[in-house]
């Protein structure tokens, strides 16, 4: 006879109860993932369909009886209890998205592609350098 992966039902220690519950949660999850009817899954696993149904109902009851965790409290930014704290905000205009249309400049045999939003002063120094002029 194969050794059970969980303690026999007669074992009442907290650890054995937890291992038994974990085993049946895993069995029920395998059943859900299989997509098989309860009777077919039970036959393949050599489990009584009634036992599978009992554990399904029992674990549902246990889950409903567990206290639900309260949602995490929002962090407070400061201020007196019960009062909101306002933080200064500065709204800035984002730069326009880069355009694929570029301006091409031929200077001393070099092509310079310039996209909208370029710095005119920097471009002027670059062109002067390419043409050999002093900045």
DRENPABA-721591 format. One record per atom (N, C-alpha, C): residue in one letter; atom name; x, y, z. Coordinates in steps of 0.001 Angstrom, whole numbers. Example, Ala and Ser with C-alpha at 12.3 -4.5 7.8 and 13.67 -1.06 7.14 Angstrom:
! residues 2
LONU, rest, atom, px, py, pz
LONU, a, N, 13190, -5690, 7800;
LONU, a, CA, 12300, -4500, 7800;
LONU, a, C, 13200, -3300, 7800;
LONU, s, N, 12850, -2250, 7080;
LONU, s, CA, 13670, -1060, 7140;
LONU, s, C, 12900, 30, 7870;
END
This chain:
! residues 135
LONU, rest, atom, px, py, pz
LONU, x, N, 845, -1175, 0;
LONU, x, CA, 0, 0, 0;
LONU, x, C, 890, 1238, 0;
LONU, x, N, 526, 2249, -788;
LONU, x, CA, 1321, 3466, -893;
LONU, x, C, 1200, 4287, 383;
LONU, x, N, 2306, 4917, 771;
LONU, x, CA, 2311, 5759, 1964;
LONU, x, C, 1568, 7050, 1653;
LONU, x, N, 729, 7488, 2568;
LONU, x, CA, -20, 8721, 2393;
LONU, x, C, 911, 9911, 2502;
LONU, x, N, 654, 10960, 1721;
LONU, x, CA, 1484, 12160, 1793;
LONU, x, C, 987, 13098, 2885;
LONU, x, N, -9, 12680, 3616;
LONU, x, CA, -538, 13473, 4721;
LONU, x, C, -857, 12517, 5853;
LONU, x, N, -962, 13026, 7070;
LONU, x, CA, -1216, 12129, 8196;
LONU, x, C, -2600, 11501, 8119;
LONU, x, N, -2787, 10332, 8690;
LONU, x, CA, -4110, 9703, 8687;
LONU, x, C, -5102, 10556, 9472;
LONU, x, N, -6380, 10373, 9182;
LONU, x, CA, -7416, 11191, 9798;
LONU, x, C, -7422, 11120, 11315;
LONU, x, N, -6908, 10051, 11909;
LONU, x, CA, -6899, 9925, 13361;
LONU, x, C, -5902, 10855, 14030;
LONU, x, N, -4915, 11367, 13291;
LONU, x, CA, -3896, 12232, 13862;
LONU, x, C, -4471, 13628, 14061;
LONU, x, N, -4364, 14171, 15269;
LONU, x, CA, -5024, 15430, 15601;
LONU, x, C, -4073, 16566, 15967;
LONU, x, N, -2795, 16405, 15704;
LONU, x, CA, -1890, 17501, 16037;
LONU, x, C, -2130, 18666, 15071;
LONU, x, N, -1756, 19839, 15498;
LONU, x, CA, -1926, 21026, 14656;
LONU, x, C, -1163, 20856, 13351;
LONU, x, N, 45, 20311, 13450;
LONU, x, CA, 864, 20109, 12251;
LONU, x, C, 203, 19115, 11297;
LONU, x, N, -328, 18031, 11836;
LONU, x, CA, -940, 17028, 10966;
LONU, x, C, -2213, 17571, 10311;
LONU, x, N, -2975, 18381, 11049;
LONU, x, CA, -4174, 18992, 10470;
LONU, x, C, -3796, 19945, 9337;
LONU, x, N, -2735, 20712, 9550;
LONU, x, CA, -2300, 21655, 8517;
LONU, x, C, -1802, 20911, 7284;
LONU, x, N, -1064, 19819, 7478;
LONU, x, CA, -576, 19040, 6326;
LONU, x, C, -1736, 18397, 5574;
LONU, x, N, -2735, 17903, 6307;
LONU, x, CA, -3898, 17288, 5667;
LONU, x, C, -4662, 18338, 4851;
LONU, x, N, -4856, 19524, 5436;
LONU, x, CA, -5562, 20584, 4719;
LONU, x, C, -4792, 21000, 3471;
LONU, x, N, -3478, 21148, 3578;
LONU, x, CA, -2661, 21538, 2423;
LONU, x, C, -2756, 20479, 1322;
LONU, x, N, -2756, 19201, 1728;
LONU, x, CA, -2880, 18117, 746;
LONU, x, C, -4190, 18231, -26;
LONU, x, N, -5296, 18433, 689;
LONU, x, CA, -6594, 18479, 10;
LONU, x, C, -6769, 19758, -802;
LONU, x, N, -6155, 20840, -380;
LONU, x, CA, -6185, 22054, -1208;
LONU, x, C, -5466, 21793, -2536;
LONU, x, N, -4351, 21085, -2460;
LONU, x, CA, -3594, 20757, -3677;
LONU, x, C, -4404, 19811, -4570;
LONU, x, N, -5078, 18819, -3971;
LONU, x, CA, -5912, 17892, -4755;
LONU, x, C, -7046, 18661, -5441;
LONU, x, N, -7713, 19539, -4696;
LONU, x, CA, -8807, 20318, -5290;
LONU, x, C, -8299, 21240, -6396;
LONU, x, N, -7119, 21806, -6229;
LONU, x, CA, -6548, 22655, -7274;
LONU, x, C, -6243, 21834, -8528;
LONU, x, N, -5698, 20631, -8342;
LONU, x, CA, -5442, 19746, -9499;
LONU, x, C, -6746, 19415, -10208;
LONU, x, N, -7800, 19177, -9435;
LONU, x, CA, -9101, 18875, -10038;
LONU, x, C, -9587, 20068, -10863;
LONU, x, N, -9507, 21297, -10281;
LONU, x, CA, -9948, 22497, -11016;
LONU, x, C, -9160, 22670, -12311;
LONU, x, N, -7839, 22480, -12224;
LONU, x, CA, -6993, 22650, -13421;
LONU, x, C, -7275, 21577, -14464;
LONU, x, N, -7702, 20388, -14024;
LONU, x, CA, -7917, 19282, -14970;
LONU, x, C, -9101, 19525, -15890;
LONU, x, N, -10110, 20250, -15422;
LONU, x, CA, -11313, 20476, -16210;
LONU, x, C, -12220, 19254, -16281;
LONU, x, N, -11889, 18217, -15550;
LONU, x, CA, -12681, 16981, -15567;
LONU, x, C, -13859, 17085, -14614;
LONU, x, N, -14926, 16339, -14906;
LONU, x, CA, -16009, 16247, -13924;
LONU, x, C, -15472, 15588, -12637;
LONU, x, N, -16117, 15907, -11523;
LONU, x, CA, -15666, 15399, -10225;
LONU, x, C, -15558, 13873, -10225;
LONU, x, N, -16548, 13203, -10811;
LONU, x, CA, -16538, 11732, -10794;
LONU, x, C, -15372, 11171, -11596;
LONU, x, N, -15077, 11766, -12752;
LONU, x, CA, -13979, 11272, -13585;
LONU, x, C, -12631, 11528, -12908;
LONU, x, N, -12461, 12729, -12362;
LONU, x, CA, -11217, 13048, -11664;
LONU, x, C, -11035, 12102, -10474;
LONU, x, N, -12106, 11870, -9713;
LONU, x, CA, -12034, 10990, -8545;
LONU, x, C, -11642, 9578, -8952;
LONU, x, N, -12217, 9099, -10040;
LONU, x, CA, -11886, 7752, -10506;
LONU, x, C, -10405, 7665, -10875;
LONU, x, N, -9902, 8665, -11607;
LONU, x, CA, -8492, 8650, -12020;
LONU, x, C, -7543, 8753, -10832;
LONU, x, N, -7933, 9514, -9811;
LONU, x, CA, -7077, 9722, -8639;
LONU, x, C, -7308, 8662, -7553;
LONU, x, N, -8300, 7803, -7801;
LONU, x, CA, -8670, 6770, -6823;
LONU, x, C, -9082, 7397, -5491;
LONU, x, N, -9953, 8406, -5617;
LONU, x, CA, -10493, 9124, -4462;
LONU, x, C, -12010, 8983, -4530;
LONU, x, N, -12648, 8858, -3403;
LONU, x, CA, -14104, 8828, -3382;
LONU, x, C, -14638, 10207, -3792;
LONU, x, N, -15591, 10277, -4733;
LONU, x, CA, -16175, 11573, -5090;
LONU, x, C, -16822, 12255, -3888;
LONU, x, N, -17363, 11449, -2960;
LONU, x, CA, -17974, 12034, -1760;
LONU, x, C, -16921, 12700, -862;
LONU, x, N, -15750, 12088, -761;
LONU, x, CA, -14679, 12673, 49;
LONU, x, C, -14193, 13970, -596;
LONU, x, N, -14046, 13959, -1916;
LONU, x, CA, -13630, 15163, -2628;
LONU, x, C, -14655, 16285, -2416;
LONU, x, N, -15935, 15955, -2504;
LONU, x, CA, -16996, 16945, -2293;
LONU, x, C, -16986, 17459, -853;
LONU, x, N, -16738, 16547, 128;
LONU, x, CA, -16705, 16971, 1519;
LONU, x, C, -15580, 17962, 1746;
LONU, x, N, -14378, 17655, 1219;
LONU, x, CA, -13245, 18568, 1397;
LONU, x, C, -13478, 19889, 678;
LONU, x, N, -14129, 19847, -450;
LONU, x, CA, -14431, 21089, -1165;
LONU, x, C, -15315, 21992, -291;
LONU, x, N, -16367, 21429, 274;
LONU, x, CA, -17276, 22195, 1135;
LONU, x, C, -16573, 22622, 2424;
LONU, x, N, -15787, 21738, 3009;
LONU, x, CA, -15094, 22039, 4263;
LONU, x, C, -14101, 23186, 4090;
LONU, x, N, -13327, 23149, 3030;
LONU, x, CA, -12338, 24213, 2813;
LONU, x, C, -13008, 25541, 2468;
LONU, x, N, -14146, 25474, 1798;
LONU, x, CA, -14894, 26703, 1517;
LONU, x, C, -15362, 27322, 2842;
LONU, x, N, -15874, 26469, 3766;
LONU, x, CA, -16318, 26957, 5084;
LONU, x, C, -15145, 27559, 5859;
LONU, x, N, -14013, 26879, 5830;
LONU, x, CA, -12841, 27379, 6560;
LONU, x, C, -12389, 28732, 5995;
LONU, x, N, -12406, 28848, 4680;
LONU, x, CA, -11984, 30110, 4058;
LONU, x, C, -12936, 31246, 4421;
LONU, x, N, -14227, 30948, 4485;
LONU, x, CA, -15202, 31984, 4829;
LONU, x, C, -15125, 32361, 6303;
LONU, x, N, -14707, 31435, 7141;
LONU, x, CA, -14624, 31695, 8577;
LONU, x, C, -13367, 32483, 8951;
LONU, x, N, -12351, 32465, 8083;
LONU, x, CA, -11119, 33198, 8385;
LONU, x, C, -11386, 34690, 8346;
LONU, x, N, -10819, 35424, 9300;
LONU, x, CA, -11009, 36876, 9274;
LONU, x, C, -10341, 37462, 8027;
LONU, x, N, -11067, 38342, 7400;
LONU, x, CA, -10518, 38989, 6210;
LONU, x, C, -9560, 40082, 6641;
LONU, x, N, -8497, 40210, 5890;
LONU, x, CA, -7523, 41252, 6193;
LONU, x, C, -8061, 42591, 5731;
LONU, x, N, -7903, 43580, 6580;
LONU, x, CA, -8331, 44936, 6217;
LONU, x, C, -7359, 45478, 5178;
LONU, x, N, -7858, 46300, 4268;
LONU, x, CA, -6941, 46880, 3287;
LONU, x, C, -5891, 47728, 3996;
LONU, x, N, -4725, 47777, 3421;
LONU, x, CA, -3635, 48540, 4021;
LONU, x, C, -4008, 50011, 4102;
LONU, x, N, -3675, 50609, 5221;
LONU, x, CA, -3974, 52030, 5408;
LONU, x, C, -3096, 52859, 4482;
LONU, x, N, -3670, 53931, 3978;
LONU, x, CA, -2891, 54833, 3129;
LONU, x, C, -1892, 55579, 3995;
LONU, x, N, -689, 55766, 3476;
LONU, x, CA, 283, 56519, 4266;
LONU, x, C, -147, 57973, 4386;
LONU, x, N, 62, 58521, 5574;
LONU, x, CA, -292, 59926, 5790;
LONU, x, C, 895, 60792, 5439;
LONU, x, N, 601, 61952, 4860;
LONU, x, CA, 1648, 62878, 4469;
LONU, x, C, 1976, 63864, 5576;
LONU, x, N, 1206, 63897, 6596;
LONU, x, CA, 1474, 64814, 7689;
LONU, x, C, 218, 65580, 8052;
LONU, x, N, 355, 66542, 8921;
LONU, x, CA, -803, 67307, 9346;
LONU, x, C, -1411, 66698, 10589;
LONU, x, N, -2366, 67400, 11138;
LONU, x, CA, -3023, 66934, 12351;
LONU, x, C, -3921, 65752, 12024;
LONU, x, N, -4141, 64864, 12990;
LONU, x, CA, -5035, 63731, 12742;
LONU, x, C, -6398, 64221, 12276;
LONU, x, N, -6915, 63588, 11255;
LONU, x, CA, -8227, 63941, 10733;
LONU, x, C, -8189, 65076, 9731;
LONU, x, N, -7020, 65648, 9501;
LONU, x, CA, -6893, 66743, 8546;
LONU, x, C, -6007, 66313, 7381;
LONU, x, N, -6321, 66807, 6212;
LONU, x, CA, -5509, 66505, 5041;
LONU, x, C, -4273, 67381, 5032;
LONU, x, N, -3221, 66862, 4471;
LONU, x, CA, -2004, 67646, 4306;
LONU, x, C, -1850, 67933, 2825;
LONU, x, N, -1682, 69188, 2476;
LONU, x, CA, -1509, 69554, 1082;
LONU, x, C, -24, 69712, 794;
LONU, x, N, 367, 69218, -340;
LONU, x, CA, 1751, 69325, -764;
LONU, x, C, 1791, 70234, -1980;
LONU, x, N, 2797, 71104, -2077;
LONU, x, CA, 2879, 71957, -3259;
LONU, x, C, 3176, 71116, -4498;
LONU, x, N, 2554, 71489, -5581;
LONU, x, CA, 2728, 70783, -6839;
LONU, x, C, 3004, 71813, -7921;
LONU, x, N, 3971, 71512, -8769;
LONU, x, CA, 4259, 72392, -9892;
LONU, x, C, 4003, 71580, -11151;
LONU, x, N, 3098, 72056, -11987;
LONU, x, CA, 2762, 71364, -13220;
LONU, x, C, 3636, 71931, -14327;
LONU, x, N, 4299, 71040, -15034;
LONU, x, CA, 5132, 71492, -16145;
LONU, x, C, 4601, 70924, -17445;
LONU, x, N, 4827, 71650, -18503;
LONU, x, CA, 4394, 71201, -19831;
LONU, x, C, 5447, 70226, -20357;
LONU, x, N, 5052, 69009, -20703;
LONU, x, CA, 6049, 68076, -21230;
LONU, x, C, 6514, 68539, -22611;
LONU, x, N, 7733, 68194, -22975;
LONU, x, CA, 8213, 68585, -24302;
LONU, x, C, 7406, 67865, -25374;
LONU, x, N, 7314, 68453, -26544;
LONU, x, CA, 6572, 67776, -27605;
LONU, x, C, 7285, 66492, -27990;
LONU, x, N, 6527, 65507, -28448;
LONU, x, CA, 7176, 64256, -28850;
LONU, x, C, 8099, 64511, -30035;
LONU, x, N, 9204, 63780, -30087;
LONU, x, CA, 10123, 63992, -31193;
LONU, x, C, 9440, 63681, -32515;
LONU, x, N, 9702, 64512, -33480;
LONU, x, CA, 9121, 64328, -34800;
LONU, x, C, 10093, 63536, -35650;
LONU, x, N, 9549, 62734, -36522;
LONU, x, CA, 10421, 61969, -37401;
LONU, x, C, 10949, 62845, -38533;
LONU, x, N, 10297, 64010, -38764;
LONU, x, CA, 10758, 64911, -39819;
LONU, x, C, 11973, 65672, -39307;
LONU, x, N, 13084, 65492, -39946;
LONU, x, CA, 14311, 66158, -39536;
LONU, x, C, 14754, 67104, -40644;
LONU, x, N, 15410, 68168, -40245;
LONU, x, CA, 15984, 69134, -41169;
LONU, x, C, 17390, 68654, -41487;
LONU, x, N, 17716, 68506, -42757;
LONU, x, CA, 19052, 68061, -43138;
LONU, x, C, 19840, 69242, -43672;
LONU, x, N, 21049, 69379, -43180;
LONU, x, CA, 21935, 70468, -43588;
LONU, x, C, 23207, 69842, -44128;
LONU, x, N, 23624, 70276, -45327;
LONU, x, CA, 24880, 69808, -45901;
LONU, x, C, 25923, 70887, -45648;
LONU, x, N, 26920, 70566, -44841;
LONU, x, CA, 27952, 71546, -44495;
LONU, x, C, 29313, 70889, -44675;
LONU, x, N, 30098, 71406, -45610;
LONU, x, CA, 31461, 70909, -45863;
LONU, x, C, 31464, 69410, -46109;
LONU, x, N, 30483, 68926, -46880;
LONU, x, CA, 30422, 67511, -47235;
LONU, x, C, 29878, 66615, -46144;
LONU, x, N, 29378, 67200, -45059;
LONU, x, CA, 28815, 66425, -43944;
LONU, x, C, 27332, 66740, -43853;
LONU, x, N, 26523, 65686, -43714;
LONU, x, CA, 25087, 65882, -43548;
LONU, x, C, 24777, 65926, -42056;
LONU, x, N, 24117, 66993, -41646;
LONU, x, CA, 23712, 67147, -40252;
LONU, x, C, 22193, 67093, -40227;
LONU, x, N, 21637, 66156, -39484;
LONU, x, CA, 20185, 66051, -39340;
LONU, x, C, 19788, 66703, -38018;
LONU, x, N, 18844, 67622, -38101;
LONU, x, CA, 18416, 68372, -36931;
LONU, x, C, 16923, 68156, -36744;
LONU, x, N, 16542, 67746, -35573;
LONU, x, CA, 15125, 67534, -35266;
LONU, x, C, 14539, 68789, -34643;
LONU, x, N, 13218, 68922, -34708;
LONU, x, CA, 12580, 70083, -34067;
LONU, x, C, 12958, 70158, -32597;
LONU, x, N, 13082, 71382, -32092;
LONU, x, CA, 13434, 71585, -30695;
LONU, x, C, 14934, 71673, -30475;
LONU, x, N, 15728, 71756, -31564;
LONU, x, CA, 17176, 71827, -31405;
LONU, x, C, 17579, 73171, -30805;
LONU, x, N, 18797, 73223, -30272;
LONU, x, CA, 19357, 74458, -29707;
LONU, x, C, 20092, 75185, -30830;
LONU, x, N, 19578, 76325, -31239;
LONU, x, CA, 20120, 77062, -32381;
LONU, x, C, 21566, 77492, -32140;
LONU, x, N, 21897, 77881, -30924;
LONU, x, CA, 23260, 78323, -30626;
LONU, x, C, 24255, 77182, -30802;
LONU, x, N, 23890, 75996, -30302;
LONU, x, CA, 24764, 74826, -30439;
LONU, x, C, 24909, 74442, -31902;
LONU, x, N, 23807, 74499, -32647;
LONU, x, CA, 23873, 74180, -34074;
LONU, x, C, 24789, 75166, -34797;
LONU, x, N, 24693, 76452, -34471;
LONU, x, CA, 25548, 77452, -35099;
LONU, x, C, 27024, 77177, -34851;
LONU, x, N, 27373, 76805, -33611;
LONU, x, CA, 28776, 76495, -33304;
LONU, x, C, 29228, 75259, -34067;
LONU, x, N, 28346, 74251, -34178;
LONU, x, CA, 28691, 73041, -34911;
LONU, x, C, 28959, 73346, -36385;
LONU, x, N, 28076, 74139, -37000;
LONU, x, CA, 28255, 74476, -38414;
LONU, x, C, 29506, 75306, -38635;
LONU, x, N, 29763, 76226, -37712;
LONU, x, CA, 30988, 77055, -37833;
LONU, x, C, 32234, 76181, -37745;
LONU, x, N, 32196, 75194, -36857;
LONU, x, CA, 33338, 74287, -36718;
LONU, x, C, 33526, 73470, -37987;
LONU, x, N, 32423, 72957, -38544;
LONU, x, CA, 32501, 72168, -39773;
LONU, x, C, 33043, 72988, -40936;
LONU, x, N, 32683, 74247, -40996;
LONU, x, CA, 33143, 75103, -42090;
LONU, x, C, 34519, 75689, -41818;
LONU, x, N, 35094, 75416, -40658;
LONU, x, CA, 36450, 75871, -40349;
LONU, x, C, 36501, 77294, -39867;
LONU, x, N, 35414, 77887, -39493;
LONU, x, CA, 35403, 79256, -38988;
LONU, x, C, 35585, 79236, -37472;
LONU, x, N, 36032, 80301, -36955;
LONU, x, CA, 36151, 80427, -35502;
LONU, x, C, 34776, 80683, -34923;
LONU, x, N, 34520, 80142, -33749;
LONU, x, CA, 33200, 80279, -33116;
LONU, x, C, 33000, 81642, -32539;
END
